[in-house]
């Protein structure tokens, strides 16, 4: 009976969605990352997952959308590219996610 209740808890895991406005070159997950000639969505997902894992946050899903209203035409590292990262993480990480620059 206990085993069945533990299995049902896994299936009902709750999660939260967060977003991050990508910058030209000041996003924290690039600090200790190798340079990539080609950056695919899967590689990007692995980098974000590793960064969040180091902060004890489990990444459930990852996506990138382009929002032209958020794009800034400048060359500084802090300028937003218009890419908005969407991450789904385990529930209960709202404060941590906000501290590292993500928003709900």
RAJOMO-V658768 format. One record per helix or strand of 3 or more residues. SS is the DSSP state (h for helix, s for strand). FROM is the first residue (numbers start at 0). TO is the last residue. If there is no record, write none. Layout:
SS;FROM;TO
SS;FROM;TO
This chain:
h;1;10
s;14;22
h;27;29
h;40;53
s;58;65
s;79;89
h;93;98
